[in-house]
Amino acid sequence: MQLPAISATAVPADAYLLDVREDDEWAAGHAPGAVHLPMMQVPARLEEIPRDAEVVVVCRVGGRSSQVVSYLLNNGFTNVVNLDGGMQDWAASGREVVAGDGQPGRVI
């Protein structure tokens, strides 16, 4: 099955960006306004993921996030898409990356 996906440049400013990377990756750098929910915690925290807005799921390169998108689709979500290329493409396309302390971040 082809998963729904979006490019970093096409993500709307008001999208709900769900970052499923680990704590150290998140702290090093993430998209402003993103919500951190590590991949392994998704099943226990499904109720925190909105069903009434487009949810863009992101990891470092798109592998883990595609697994999360597949999981969410299999659990009744219809509003989730994978960020093609993950945070690496996000940063490469010139989108802002911030660290945990608000300083410029980096993708690790």
Gaussian input, Z-matrix of N, CA and C with variables (Angstrom, degrees):
# hf/3-21g

backbone

0 1
 N
 C     1     B1
 C     2     B2     1     A1
 N     3     B3     2     A2     1     D1
 C     4     B4     3     A3     2     D2
 C     5     B5     4     A4     3     D3
 N     6     B6     5     A5     4     D4
 C     7     B7     6     A6     5     D5
 C     8     B8     7     A7     6     D6
 N     9     B9     8     A8     7     D7
 C    10    B10     9     A9     8     D8
 C    11    B11    10    A10     9     D9
 N    12    B12    11    A11    10    D10
 C    13    B13    12    A12    11    D11
 C    14    B14    13    A13    12    D12
 N    15    B15    14    A14    13    D13
 C    16    B16    15    A15    14    D14
 C    17    B17    16    A16    15    D15
 N    18    B18    17    A17    16    D16
 C    19    B19    18    A18    17    D17
 C    20    B20    19    A19    18    D18
 N    21    B21    20    A20    19    D19
 C    22    B22    21    A21    20    D20
 C    23    B23    22    A22    21    D21
 N    24    B24    23    A23    22    D22
 C    25    B25    24    A24    23    D23
 C    26    B26    25    A25    24    D24
 N    27    B27    26    A26    25    D25
 C    28    B28    27    A27    26    D26
 C    29    B29    28    A28    27    D27
 N    30    B30    29    A29    28    D28
 C    31    B31    30    A30    29    D29
 C    32    B32    31    A31    30    D30
 N    33    B33    32    A32    31    D31
 C    34    B34    33    A33    32    D32
 C    35    B35    34    A34    33    D33
 N    36    B36    35    A35    34    D34
 C    37    B37    36    A36    35    D35
 C    38    B38    37    A37    36    D36
 N    39    B39    38    A38    37    D37
 C    40    B40    39    A39    38    D38
 C    41    B41    40    A40    39    D39
 N    42    B42    41    A41    40    D40
 C    43    B43    42    A42    41    D41
 C    44    B44    43    A43    42    D42
 N    45    B45    44    A44    43    D43
 C    46    B46    45    A45    44    D44
 C    47    B47    46    A46    45    D45
 N    48    B48    47    A47    46    D46
 C    49    B49    48    A48    47    D47
 C    50    B50    49    A49    48    D48
 N    51    B51    50    A50    49    D49
 C    52    B52    51    A51    50    D50
 C    53    B53    52    A52    51    D51
 N    54    B54    53    A53    52    D52
 C    55    B55    54    A54    53    D53
 C    56    B56    55    A55    54    D54
 N    57    B57    56    A56    55    D55
 C    58    B58    57    A57    56    D56
 C    59    B59    58    A58    57    D57
 N    60    B60    59    A59    58    D58
 C    61    B61    60    A60    59    D59
 C    62    B62    61    A61    60    D60
 N    63    B63    62    A62    61    D61
 C    64    B64    63    A63    62    D62
 C    65    B65    64    A64    63    D63
 N    66    B66    65    A65    64    D64
 C    67    B67    66    A66    65    D65
 C    68    B68    67    A67    66    D66
 N    69    B69    68    A68    67    D67
 C    70    B70    69    A69    68    D68
 C    71    B71    70    A70    69    D69
 N    72    B72    71    A71    70    D70
 C    73    B73    72    A72    71    D71
 C    74    B74    73    A73    72    D72
 N    75    B75    74    A74    73    D73
 C    76    B76    75    A75    74    D74
 C    77    B77    76    A76    75    D75
 N    78    B78    77    A77    76    D76
 C    79    B79    78    A78    77    D77
 C    80    B80    79    A79    78    D78
 N    81    B81    80    A80    79    D79
 C    82    B82    81    A81    80    D80
 C    83    B83    82    A82    81    D81
 N    84    B84    83    A83    82    D82
 C    85    B85    84    A84    83    D83
 C    86    B86    85    A85    84    D84
 N    87    B87    86    A86    85    D85
 C    88    B88    87    A87    86    D86
 C    89    B89    88    A88    87    D87
 N    90    B90    89    A89    88    D88
 C    91    B91    90    A90    89    D89
 C    92    B92    91    A91    90    D90
 N    93    B93    92    A92    91    D91
 C    94    B94    93    A93    92    D92
 C    95    B95    94    A94    93    D93
 N    96    B96    95    A95    94    D94
 C    97    B97    96    A96    95    D95
 C    98    B98    97    A97    96    D96
 N    99    B99    98    A98    97    D97
 C   100   B100    99    A99    98    D98
 C   101   B101   100   A100    99    D99
 N   102   B102   101   A101   100   D100
 C   103   B103   102   A102   101   D101
 C   104   B104   103   A103   102   D102
 N   105   B105   104   A104   103   D103
 C   106   B106   105   A105   104   D104
 C   107   B107   106   A106   105   D105
 N   108   B108   107   A107   106   D106
 C   109   B109   108   A108   107   D107
 C   110   B110   109   A109   108   D108
 N   111   B111   110   A110   109   D109
 C   112   B112   111   A111   110   D110
 C   113   B113   112   A112   111   D111
 N   114   B114   113   A113   112   D112
 C   115   B115   114   A114   113   D113
 C   116   B116   115   A115   114   D114
 N   117   B117   116   A116   115   D115
 C   118   B118   117   A117   116   D116
 C   119   B119   118   A118   117   D117
 N   120   B120   119   A119   118   D118
 C   121   B121   120   A120   119   D119
 C   122   B122   121   A121   120   D120
 N   123   B123   122   A122   121   D121
 C   124   B124   123   A123   122   D122
 C   125   B125   124   A124   123   D123
 N   126   B126   125   A125   124   D124
 C   127   B127   126   A126   125   D125
 C   128   B128   127   A127   126   D126
 N   129   B129   128   A128   127   D127
 C   130   B130   129   A129   128   D128
 C   131   B131   130   A130   129   D129
 N   132   B132   131   A131   130   D130
 C   133   B133   132   A132   131   D131
 C   134   B134   133   A133   132   D132
 N   135   B135   134   A134   133   D133
 C   136   B136   135   A135   134   D134
 C   137   B137   136   A136   135   D135
 N   138   B138   137   A137   136   D136
 C   139   B139   138   A138   137   D137
 C   140   B140   139   A139   138   D138
 N   141   B141   140   A140   139   D139
 C   142   B142   141   A141   140   D140
 C   143   B143   142   A142   141   D141
 N   144   B144   143   A143   142   D142
 C   145   B145   144   A144   143   D143
 C   146   B146   145   A145   144   D144
 N   147   B147   146   A146   145   D145
 C   148   B148   147   A147   146   D146
 C   149   B149   148   A148   147   D147
 N   150   B150   149   A149   148   D148
 C   151   B151   150   A150   149   D149
 C   152   B152   151   A151   150   D150
 N   153   B153   152   A152   151   D151
 C   154   B154   153   A153   152   D152
 C   155   B155   154   A154   153   D153
 N   156   B156   155   A155   154   D154
 C   157   B157   156   A156   155   D155
 C   158   B158   157   A157   156   D156
 N   159   B159   158   A158   157   D157
 C   160   B160   159   A159   158   D158
 C   161   B161   160   A160   159   D159
 N   162   B162   161   A161   160   D160
 C   163   B163   162   A162   161   D161
 C   164   B164   163   A163   162   D162
 N   165   B165   164   A164   163   D163
 C   166   B166   165   A165   164   D164
 C   167   B167   166   A166   165   D165
 N   168   B168   167   A167   166   D166
 C   169   B169   168   A168   167   D167
 C   170   B170   169   A169   168   D168
 N   171   B171   170   A170   169   D169
 C   172   B172   171   A171   170   D170
 C   173   B173   172   A172   171   D171
 N   174   B174   173   A173   172   D172
 C   175   B175   174   A174   173   D173
 C   176   B176   175   A175   174   D174
 N   177   B177   176   A176   175   D175
 C   178   B178   177   A177   176   D176
 C   179   B179   178   A178   177   D177
 N   180   B180   179   A179   178   D178
 C   181   B181   180   A180   179   D179
 C   182   B182   181   A181   180   D180
 N   183   B183   182   A182   181   D181
 C   184   B184   183   A183   182   D182
 C   185   B185   184   A184   183   D183
 N   186   B186   185   A185   184   D184
 C   187   B187   186   A186   185   D185
 C   188   B188   187   A187   186   D186
 N   189   B189   188   A188   187   D187
 C   190   B190   189   A189   188   D188
 C   191   B191   190   A190   189   D189
 N   192   B192   191   A191   190   D190
 C   193   B193   192   A192   191   D191
 C   194   B194   193   A193   192   D192
 N   195   B195   194   A194   193   D193
 C   196   B196   195   A195   194   D194
 C   197   B197   196   A196   195   D195
 N   198   B198   197   A197   196   D196
 C   199   B199   198   A198   197   D197
 C   200   B200   199   A199   198   D198
 N   201   B201   200   A200   199   D199
 C   202   B202   201   A201   200   D200
 C   203   B203   202   A202   201   D201
 N   204   B204   203   A203   202   D202
 C   205   B205   204   A204   203   D203
 C   206   B206   205   A205   204   D204
 N   207   B207   206   A206   205   D205
 C   208   B208   207   A207   206   D206
 C   209   B209   208   A208   207   D207
 N   210   B210   209   A209   208   D208
 C   211   B211   210   A210   209   D209
 C   212   B212   211   A211   210   D210
 N   213   B213   212   A212   211   D211
 C   214   B214   213   A213   212   D212
 C   215   B215   214   A214   213   D213
 N   216   B216   215   A215   214   D214
 C   217   B217   216   A216   215   D215
 C   218   B218   217   A217   216   D216
 N   219   B219   218   A218   217   D217
 C   220   B220   219   A219   218   D218
 C   221   B221   220   A220   219   D219
 N   222   B222   221   A221   220   D220
 C   223   B223   222   A222   221   D221
 C   224   B224   223   A223   222   D222
 N   225   B225   224   A224   223   D223
 C   226   B226   225   A225   224   D224
 C   227   B227   226   A226   225   D225
 N   228   B228   227   A227   226   D226
 C   229   B229   228   A228   227   D227
 C   230   B230   229   A229   228   D228
 N   231   B231   230   A230   229   D229
 C   232   B232   231   A231   230   D230
 C   233   B233   232   A232   231   D231
 N   234   B234   233   A233   232   D232
 C   235   B235   234   A234   233   D233
 C   236   B236   235   A235   234   D234
 N   237   B237   236   A236   235   D235
 C   238   B238   237   A237   236   D236
 C   239   B239   238   A238   237   D237
 N   240   B240   239   A239   238   D238
 C   241   B241   240   A240   239   D239
 C   242   B242   241   A241   240   D240
 N   243   B243   242   A242   241   D241
 C   244   B244   243   A243   242   D242
 C   245   B245   244   A244   243   D243
 N   246   B246   245   A245   244   D244
 C   247   B247   246   A246   245   D245
 C   248   B248   247   A247   246   D246
 N   249   B249   248   A248   247   D247
 C   250   B250   249   A249   248   D248
 C   251   B251   250   A250   249   D249
 N   252   B252   251   A251   250   D250
 C   253   B253   252   A252   251   D251
 C   254   B254   253   A253   252   D252
 N   255   B255   254   A254   253   D253
 C   256   B256   255   A255   254   D254
 C   257   B257   256   A256   255   D255
 N   258   B258   257   A257   256   D256
 C   259   B259   258   A258   257   D257
 C   260   B260   259   A259   258   D258
 N   261   B261   260   A260   259   D259
 C   262   B262   261   A261   260   D260
 C   263   B263   262   A262   261   D261
 N   264   B264   263   A263   262   D262
 C   265   B265   264   A264   263   D263
 C   266   B266   265   A265   264   D264
 N   267   B267   266   A266   265   D265
 C   268   B268   267   A267   266   D266
 C   269   B269   268   A268   267   D267
 N   270   B270   269   A269   268   D268
 C   271   B271   270   A270   269   D269
 C   272   B272   271   A271   270   D270
 N   273   B273   272   A272   271   D271
 C   274   B274   273   A273   272   D272
 C   275   B275   274   A274   273   D273
 N   276   B276   275   A275   274   D274
 C   277   B277   276   A276   275   D275
 C   278   B278   277   A277   276   D276
 N   279   B279   278   A278   277   D277
 C   280   B280   279   A279   278   D278
 C   281   B281   280   A280   279   D279
 N   282   B282   281   A281   280   D280
 C   283   B283   282   A282   281   D281
 C   284   B284   283   A283   282   D282
 N   285   B285   284   A284   283   D283
 C   286   B286   285   A285   284   D284
 C   287   B287   286   A286   285   D285
 N   288   B288   287   A287   286   D286
 C   289   B289   288   A288   287   D287
 C   290   B290   289   A289   288   D288
 N   291   B291   290   A290   289   D289
 C   292   B292   291   A291   290   D290
 C   293   B293   292   A292   291   D291
 N   294   B294   293   A293   292   D292
 C   295   B295   294   A294   293   D293
 C   296   B296   295   A295   294   D294
 N   297   B297   296   A296   295   D295
 C   298   B298   297   A297   296   D296
 C   299   B299   298   A298   297   D297
 N   300   B300   299   A299   298   D298
 C   301   B301   300   A300   299   D299
 C   302   B302   301   A301   300   D300
 N   303   B303   302   A302   301   D301
 C   304   B304   303   A303   302   D302
 C   305   B305   304   A304   303   D303
 N   306   B306   305   A305   304   D304
 C   307   B307   306   A306   305   D305
 C   308   B308   307   A307   306   D306
 N   309   B309   308   A308   307   D307
 C   310   B310   309   A309   308   D308
 C   311   B311   310   A310   309   D309
 N   312   B312   311   A311   310   D310
 C   313   B313   312   A312   311   D311
 C   314   B314   313   A313   312   D312
 N   315   B315   314   A314   313   D313
 C   316   B316   315   A315   314   D314
 C   317   B317   316   A316   315   D315
 N   318   B318   317   A317   316   D316
 C   319   B319   318   A318   317   D317
 C   320   B320   319   A319   318   D318
 N   321   B321   320   A320   319   D319
 C   322   B322   321   A321   320   D320
 C   323   B323   322   A322   321   D321

   B1=1.4559
   B2=1.5245
   B3=1.3270
   B4=1.4604
   B5=1.5277
   B6=1.3173
   B7=1.4624
   B8=1.5170
   B9=1.3360
   B10=1.4602
   B11=1.5231
   B12=1.3261
   B13=1.4623
   B14=1.5217
   B15=1.3256
   B16=1.4602
   B17=1.5198
   B18=1.3212
   B19=1.4639
   B20=1.5233
   B21=1.3251
   B22=1.4682
   B23=1.5237
   B24=1.3268
   B25=1.4601
   B26=1.5261
   B27=1.3348
   B28=1.4674
   B29=1.5246
   B30=1.3330
   B31=1.4669
   B32=1.5276
   B33=1.3304
   B34=1.4662
   B35=1.5287
   B36=1.3145
   B37=1.4631
   B38=1.5192
   B39=1.3385
   B40=1.4624
   B41=1.5307
   B42=1.3275
   B43=1.4702
   B44=1.5290
   B45=1.3259
   B46=1.4636
   B47=1.5210
   B48=1.3279
   B49=1.4604
   B50=1.5242
   B51=1.3293
   B52=1.4635
   B53=1.5194
   B54=1.3263
   B55=1.4666
   B56=1.5229
   B57=1.3375
   B58=1.4661
   B59=1.5308
   B60=1.3382
   B61=1.4661
   B62=1.5215
   B63=1.3299
   B64=1.4614
   B65=1.5300
   B66=1.3331
   B67=1.4643
   B68=1.5265
   B69=1.3441
   B70=1.4619
   B71=1.5312
   B72=1.3344
   B73=1.4578
   B74=1.5311
   B75=1.3389
   B76=1.4673
   B77=1.5239
   B78=1.3372
   B79=1.4639
   B80=1.5236
   B81=1.3313
   B82=1.4671
   B83=1.5196
   B84=1.3320
   B85=1.4548
   B86=1.5106
   B87=1.3328
   B88=1.4586
   B89=1.5226
   B90=1.3115
   B91=1.4585
   B92=1.5275
   B93=1.3310
   B94=1.4663
   B95=1.5295
   B96=1.3204
   B97=1.4553
   B98=1.5176
   B99=1.3254
   B100=1.4661
   B101=1.5223
   B102=1.3317
   B103=1.4608
   B104=1.5223
   B105=1.3288
   B106=1.4667
   B107=1.5214
   B108=1.3239
   B109=1.4611
   B110=1.5269
   B111=1.3460
   B112=1.4645
   B113=1.5279
   B114=1.3189
   B115=1.4615
   B116=1.5247
   B117=1.3127
   B118=1.4627
   B119=1.5344
   B120=1.3405
   B121=1.4629
   B122=1.5308
   B123=1.3373
   B124=1.4610
   B125=1.5335
   B126=1.3476
   B127=1.4780
   B128=1.5266
   B129=1.3158
   B130=1.4645
   B131=1.5240
   B132=1.3471
   B133=1.4644
   B134=1.5305
   B135=1.3270
   B136=1.4642
   B137=1.5258
   B138=1.3352
   B139=1.4637
   B140=1.5231
   B141=1.3491
   B142=1.4612
   B143=1.5245
   B144=1.3179
   B145=1.4647
   B146=1.5273
   B147=1.3411
   B148=1.4637
   B149=1.5293
   B150=1.3155
   B151=1.4705
   B152=1.5307
   B153=1.3304
   B154=1.4637
   B155=1.5217
   B156=1.3255
   B157=1.4677
   B158=1.5213
   B159=1.3449
   B160=1.4622
   B161=1.5303
   B162=1.3298
   B163=1.4545
   B164=1.5271
   B165=1.3323
   B166=1.4580
   B167=1.5213
   B168=1.3346
   B169=1.4642
   B170=1.5212
   B171=1.3444
   B172=1.4608
   B173=1.5279
   B174=1.3345
   B175=1.4664
   B176=1.5362
   B177=1.3169
   B178=1.4648
   B179=1.5225
   B180=1.3524
   B181=1.4682
   B182=1.5274
   B183=1.3228
   B184=1.4541
   B185=1.5159
   B186=1.3270
   B187=1.4633
   B188=1.5154
   B189=1.3246
   B190=1.4715
   B191=1.5203
   B192=1.3195
   B193=1.4714
   B194=1.5228
   B195=1.3372
   B196=1.4731
   B197=1.5268
   B198=1.3283
   B199=1.4638
   B200=1.5295
   B201=1.3338
   B202=1.4640
   B203=1.5266
   B204=1.3372
   B205=1.4660
   B206=1.5205
   B207=1.3221
   B208=1.4647
   B209=1.5290
   B210=1.3256
   B211=1.4673
   B212=1.5305
   B213=1.3354
   B214=1.4625
   B215=1.5293
   B216=1.3279
   B217=1.4631
   B218=1.5256
   B219=1.3279
   B220=1.4647
   B221=1.5232
   B222=1.3354
   B223=1.4617
   B224=1.5265
   B225=1.3140
   B226=1.4564
   B227=1.5129
   B228=1.3290
   B229=1.4639
   B230=1.5283
   B231=1.3195
   B232=1.4653
   B233=1.5242
   B234=1.3207
   B235=1.4615
   B236=1.5271
   B237=1.3409
   B238=1.4613
   B239=1.5263
   B240=1.3412
   B241=1.4630
   B242=1.5195
   B243=1.3250
   B244=1.4598
   B245=1.5279
   B246=1.3340
   B247=1.4594
   B248=1.5249
   B249=1.3288
   B250=1.4628
   B251=1.5254
   B252=1.3261
   B253=1.4556
   B254=1.5092
   B255=1.3273
   B256=1.4569
   B257=1.5217
   B258=1.3189
   B259=1.4620
   B260=1.5239
   B261=1.3325
   B262=1.4670
   B263=1.5244
   B264=1.3384
   B265=1.4621
   B266=1.5201
   B267=1.3353
   B268=1.4691
   B269=1.5255
   B270=1.3326
   B271=1.4687
   B272=1.5299
   B273=1.3380
   B274=1.4603
   B275=1.5326
   B276=1.3297
   B277=1.4628
   B278=1.5289
   B279=1.3431
   B280=1.4577
   B281=1.5184
   B282=1.3444
   B283=1.4635
   B284=1.5301
   B285=1.3156
   B286=1.4660
   B287=1.5235
   B288=1.3414
   B289=1.4652
   B290=1.5253
   B291=1.3412
   B292=1.4569
   B293=1.5270
   B294=1.3303
   B295=1.4667
   B296=1.5213
   B297=1.3237
   B298=1.4606
   B299=1.5103
   B300=1.3315
   B301=1.4565
   B302=1.5330
   B303=1.3451
   B304=1.4510
   B305=1.5149
   B306=1.3203
   B307=1.4610
   B308=1.5278
   B309=1.3410
   B310=1.4697
   B311=1.5316
   B312=1.3193
   B313=1.4648
   B314=1.5202
   B315=1.3242
   B316=1.4595
   B317=1.5083
   B318=1.3231
   B319=1.4629
   B320=1.5136
   B321=1.3393
   B322=1.4758
   B323=1.5154
   A1=109.45
   A2=115.61
   A3=121.19
   A4=108.87
   A5=116.34
   A6=119.85
   A7=110.53
   A8=117.56
   A9=119.68
   A10=109.64
   A11=116.41
   A12=120.86
   A13=109.74
   A14=115.09
   A15=122.32
   A16=107.88
   A17=117.28
   A18=120.50
   A19=109.29
   A20=116.22
   A21=120.98
   A22=111.11
   A23=117.15
   A24=119.73
   A25=112.20
   A26=117.94
   A27=121.52
   A28=113.82
   A29=118.07
   A30=120.39
   A31=109.47
   A32=117.23
   A33=118.79
   A34=111.76
   A35=115.66
   A36=121.31
   A37=112.28
   A38=117.67
   A39=120.27
   A40=113.03
   A41=117.40
   A42=120.50
   A43=110.27
   A44=115.82
   A45=121.84
   A46=105.92
   A47=116.98
   A48=122.39
   A49=109.14
   A50=116.17
   A51=122.21
   A52=108.74
   A53=116.52
   A54=122.70
   A55=108.77
   A56=116.94
   A57=121.30
   A58=112.72
   A59=116.81
   A60=119.80
   A61=111.16
   A62=114.85
   A63=120.54
   A64=110.62
   A65=115.72
   A66=122.03
   A67=113.14
   A68=117.85
   A69=119.97
   A70=110.90
   A71=117.42
   A72=121.27
   A73=110.26
   A74=115.29
   A75=121.34
   A76=110.36
   A77=117.01
   A78=120.93
   A79=111.79
   A80=117.11
   A81=120.62
   A82=111.11
   A83=116.57
   A84=118.54
   A85=112.71
   A86=115.82
   A87=121.98
   A88=109.20
   A89=115.53
   A90=120.44
   A91=109.59
   A92=117.99
   A93=119.97
   A94=110.03
   A95=116.11
   A96=120.06
   A97=114.79
   A98=117.16
   A99=119.87
   A100=109.96
   A101=115.24
   A102=121.79
   A103=107.66
   A104=116.58
   A105=121.48
   A106=110.52
   A107=115.65
   A108=122.11
   A109=107.12
   A110=117.45
   A111=119.99
   A112=112.28
   A113=115.40
   A114=123.23
   A115=113.20
   A116=117.57
   A117=120.16
   A118=112.58
   A119=117.48
   A120=121.04
   A121=112.73
   A122=117.23
   A123=120.53
   A124=112.69
   A125=119.64
   A126=118.33
   A127=113.83
   A128=117.86
   A129=121.30
   A130=112.52
   A131=116.71
   A132=119.49
   A133=112.51
   A134=116.56
   A135=121.34
   A136=112.53
   A137=116.77
   A138=119.93
   A139=112.33
   A140=117.34
   A141=120.37
   A142=112.47
   A143=117.07
   A144=121.19
   A145=108.42
   A146=117.48
   A147=119.47
   A148=112.18
   A149=114.33
   A150=120.48
   A151=111.12
   A152=116.25
   A153=120.64
   A154=113.18
   A155=117.63
   A156=122.45
   A157=107.73
   A158=116.35
   A159=118.43
   A160=109.57
   A161=115.80
   A162=122.01
   A163=108.07
   A164=115.89
   A165=121.62
   A166=106.91
   A167=116.89
   A168=122.05
   A169=108.54
   A170=116.22
   A171=120.95
   A172=111.21
   A173=116.12
   A174=122.99
   A175=106.33
   A176=118.56
   A177=119.92
   A178=112.03
   A179=117.36
   A180=119.98
   A181=113.87
   A182=118.62
   A183=121.00
   A184=116.25
   A185=118.20
   A186=120.94
   A187=113.71
   A188=115.93
   A189=119.41
   A190=110.39
   A191=116.45
   A192=118.78
   A193=110.92
   A194=118.14
   A195=119.11
   A196=110.38
   A197=117.26
   A198=120.30
   A199=110.30
   A200=116.80
   A201=120.85
   A202=110.25
   A203=117.58
   A204=120.43
   A205=109.81
   A206=117.42
   A207=121.47
   A208=110.56
   A209=116.90
   A210=122.06
   A211=110.53
   A212=116.02
   A213=119.91
   A214=110.79
   A215=117.75
   A216=121.01
   A217=110.28
   A218=116.32
   A219=120.96
   A220=112.44
   A221=116.84
   A222=121.34
   A223=112.14
   A224=115.95
   A225=120.54
   A226=117.28
   A227=117.70
   A228=118.89
   A229=109.04
   A230=116.74
   A231=121.29
   A232=111.04
   A233=116.96
   A234=122.65
   A235=112.88
   A236=117.83
   A237=120.39
   A238=110.72
   A239=115.11
   A240=121.78
   A241=109.02
   A242=115.62
   A243=122.26
   A244=109.11
   A245=116.70
   A246=120.55
   A247=108.11
   A248=116.06
   A249=121.88
   A250=110.44
   A251=117.19
   A252=121.00
   A253=114.76
   A254=117.06
   A255=121.71
   A256=114.59
   A257=114.76
   A258=121.48
   A259=111.98
   A260=117.66
   A261=118.62
   A262=110.22
   A263=117.29
   A264=119.77
   A265=111.29
   A266=116.97
   A267=121.17
   A268=109.29
   A269=116.28
   A270=120.93
   A271=110.84
   A272=116.94
   A273=121.23
   A274=111.87
   A275=116.49
   A276=119.72
   A277=112.05
   A278=115.78
   A279=119.68
   A280=114.74
   A281=117.35
   A282=119.76
   A283=108.68
   A284=116.41
   A285=121.59
   A286=112.15
   A287=115.17
   A288=123.31
   A289=106.81
   A290=116.12
   A291=120.74
   A292=109.78
   A293=115.39
   A294=120.86
   A295=108.77
   A296=115.87
   A297=121.46
   A298=113.70
   A299=117.22
   A300=120.74
   A301=112.21
   A302=116.09
   A303=119.74
   A304=114.63
   A305=116.62
   A306=121.32
   A307=109.07
   A308=117.56
   A309=118.95
   A310=109.75
   A311=115.56
   A312=120.09
   A313=111.65
   A314=113.90
   A315=120.79
   A316=108.51
   A317=114.87
   A318=120.32
   A319=108.24
   A320=116.28
   A321=120.30
   A322=109.70
   D1=133.27
   D2=176.52
   D3=-79.74
   D4=121.58
   D5=179.50
   D6=-80.75
   D7=145.44
   D8=174.77
   D9=-64.87
   D10=136.23
   D11=-177.14
   D12=-141.28
   D13=160.44
   D14=179.86
   D15=-140.87
   D16=146.82
   D17=176.92
   D18=-83.62
   D19=157.62
   D20=-178.53
   D21=-58.52
   D22=-37.86
   D23=-177.32
   D24=-72.64
   D25=-18.87
   D26=-177.62
   D27=-94.53
   D28=-4.87
   D29=-179.30
   D30=-68.87
   D31=121.44
   D32=179.59
   D33=-68.13
   D34=153.21
   D35=-177.17
   D36=-60.15
   D37=-28.67
   D38=-176.18
   D39=-98.06
   D40=11.10
   D41=-179.98
   D42=-66.46
   D43=149.51
   D44=173.61
   D45=-85.54
   D46=106.93
   D47=-176.82
   D48=-95.59
   D49=113.13
   D50=-177.19
   D51=-102.59
   D52=108.50
   D53=-177.18
   D54=-93.55
   D55=115.24
   D56=-174.15
   D57=-103.06
   D58=17.52
   D59=178.79
   D60=-77.00
   D61=173.72
   D62=-179.90
   D63=-77.56
   D64=167.13
   D65=-175.21
   D66=-56.00
   D67=-42.91
   D68=-177.00
   D69=-67.59
   D70=-36.55
   D71=178.43
   D72=-66.67
   D73=-43.51
   D74=178.73
   D75=-60.80
   D76=-46.59
   D77=-176.79
   D78=-63.87
   D79=-34.52
   D80=-178.88
   D81=-68.40
   D82=-37.40
   D83=178.97
   D84=177.00
   D85=136.62
   D86=179.19
   D87=-149.15
   D88=168.08
   D89=178.10
   D90=-71.58
   D91=140.07
   D92=176.79
   D93=-58.81
   D94=134.82
   D95=177.70
   D96=83.16
   D97=-3.86
   D98=178.96
   D99=-68.45
   D100=157.79
   D101=177.52
   D102=-111.46
   D103=128.91
   D104=-177.07
   D105=-92.26
   D106=121.90
   D107=176.24
   D108=-146.03
   D109=93.70
   D110=-176.75
   D111=-52.12
   D112=141.68
   D113=-174.56
   D114=-46.38
   D115=-46.07
   D116=-174.40
   D117=-70.82
   D118=-14.00
   D119=178.92
   D120=-93.49
   D121=-9.54
   D122=-176.04
   D123=-55.93
   D124=-49.46
   D125=-177.53
   D126=-56.81
   D127=-36.32
   D128=-177.64
   D129=-81.46
   D130=-13.43
   D131=-173.63
   D132=-124.39
   D133=27.81
   D134=-178.05
   D135=-53.65
   D136=-36.37
   D137=-175.61
   D138=-65.28
   D139=-15.06
   D140=179.46
   D141=-82.94
   D142=-11.87
   D143=-176.64
   D144=-93.02
   D145=122.71
   D146=-176.82
   D147=-66.36
   D148=148.10
   D149=175.91
   D150=-109.91
   D151=-2.27
   D152=-174.20
   D153=-111.67
   D154=16.21
   D155=178.02
   D156=-149.61
   D157=155.48
   D158=177.67
   D159=-65.99
   D160=128.41
   D161=178.61
   D162=-109.08
   D163=120.97
   D164=177.43
   D165=-103.03
   D166=117.68
   D167=-176.95
   D168=-95.84
   D169=131.89
   D170=-174.69
   D171=-133.89
   D172=143.74
   D173=169.55
   D174=-134.01
   D175=-152.01
   D176=-177.38
   D177=-74.33
   D178=-50.84
   D179=-177.94
   D180=-125.20
   D181=-6.30
   D182=176.66
   D183=114.84
   D184=-4.67
   D185=-179.09
   D186=-75.84
   D187=-53.86
   D188=-179.95
   D189=-65.58
   D190=-40.35
   D191=-178.80
   D192=-64.72
   D193=-34.49
   D194=177.87
   D195=-66.08
   D196=-35.23
   D197=176.50
   D198=-65.27
   D199=-39.97
   D200=179.12
   D201=-67.17
   D202=-42.75
   D203=177.63
   D204=-58.83
   D205=-45.80
   D206=178.75
   D207=-59.60
   D208=-45.16
   D209=179.00
   D210=-59.84
   D211=-46.64
   D212=-177.83
   D213=-65.39
   D214=-41.18
   D215=177.55
   D216=-60.57
   D217=-40.60
   D218=179.11
   D219=-70.21
   D220=-13.70
   D221=178.82
   D222=-109.20
   D223=25.68
   D224=170.79
   D225=91.91
   D226=-0.85
   D227=177.35
   D228=-76.81
   D229=140.32
   D230=178.31
   D231=-122.01
   D232=2.40
   D233=-170.55
   D234=-117.75
   D235=28.18
   D236=-175.53
   D237=-116.75
   D238=140.87
   D239=175.77
   D240=-136.16
   D241=154.18
   D242=178.94
   D243=-92.51
   D244=138.95
   D245=174.50
   D246=-82.46
   D247=107.20
   D248=179.63
   D249=-56.77
   D250=126.64
   D251=177.18
   D252=79.72
   D253=-3.97
   D254=174.25
   D255=59.09
   D256=-156.55
   D257=-178.43
   D258=-64.67
   D259=-25.73
   D260=177.63
   D261=-63.41
   D262=-45.65
   D263=178.10
   D264=-70.96
   D265=-34.68
   D266=176.65
   D267=-55.30
   D268=-52.07
   D269=-178.91
   D270=-66.64
   D271=-42.30
   D272=-177.64
   D273=-64.41
   D274=-27.34
   D275=-179.07
   D276=-86.13
   D277=3.31
   D278=175.99
   D279=90.00
   D280=6.19
   D281=177.38
   D282=-73.93
   D283=150.16
   D284=-174.69
   D285=-68.47
   D286=140.88
   D287=174.32
   D288=-127.74
   D289=126.94
   D290=179.47
   D291=-120.56
   D292=152.40
   D293=176.79
   D294=-91.41
   D295=174.83
   D296=-178.46
   D297=-58.65
   D298=-26.88
   D299=-177.45
   D300=-96.84
   D301=10.90
   D302=178.77
   D303=86.60
   D304=-5.94
   D305=178.47
   D306=-78.98
   D307=165.61
   D308=176.38
   D309=-56.36
   D310=135.85
   D311=-176.17
   D312=-105.42
   D313=176.90
   D314=175.79
   D315=-138.48
   D316=156.30
   D317=179.65
   D318=-95.56
   D319=123.90
   D320=178.30
   D321=-114.80

